[in-house]
Structure formats: C-alpha cells, structure tokens
Amino acid sequence: MPDADGHPDRDEIELGRVLAALADARRRGVVTTLARAPEGTERSCGSFNLAVAKSTRTHHFRVLRDAGLIWTTDLGNQTVVRLRREDIEVRLPGLLELLLREEGDAAS
C-alpha cells in the first residue's frame, strides 16, 4: 500500500507500471538523468528541462512516483525528487543500466 505521499512499497513496484511510466521520453529522461547522478542526488522538479506547463510537469513526476521510480519530497515552495535506485535494482535488476545504455546508443 502506498505511503501517505503516494510512494509504493518496494514490493509493490510492478514491471507494467514502470514500463508505462518509462514509455514517455520526458519521464525516461528524468530517470536517466537521475541514474547518471551520484547515489542520493536530489533535484528540484523545476531543474529538469521539461518544456511543458507546470501542471503537465507535476503529472509526469506523479506518474514516476506512483510507479515507484522516484521519491518526492515537498519542501513547501518546491518539490525535490530522488531516484529509488536500490528499490529499482532489487525489483528490476539491470533496468537502469539498460536505460543508460539505450540513451548512449541513441546519442551515437
């Protein structure tokens, strides 16, 4: 059962929901950006270069949170996000590596 902020428990992270969240290139970009950063890196939602309305950006981060890919923390005037790296690796081993490899292949 998700916590009060909507984060699912590690055991509730489901492949179908994760793949649906990652089907959107913007959300996939958020995850790969966080995956490239050092463990525990937090970034404000506004720091990602998403050329969308604020409400759409909020939607994208909610989808990532609900899928179990990120932790979100509300700081009042901003929300920060952090990758759930360990949880992803336990539930879906190799997923982050695959995403980073795909991103590198696309850049070539």
Protein Blocks (a to p, Z undefined) as FASTA:
>chain_A
ZZfkopacfklpcfklmmmmmmpmklmmmmmmmmmpcehiacdfklpccdbdfklmmmmm
mmmmmnopaccddehjaccddddfklmmmmmghklmmmmmmmmmmmZZ
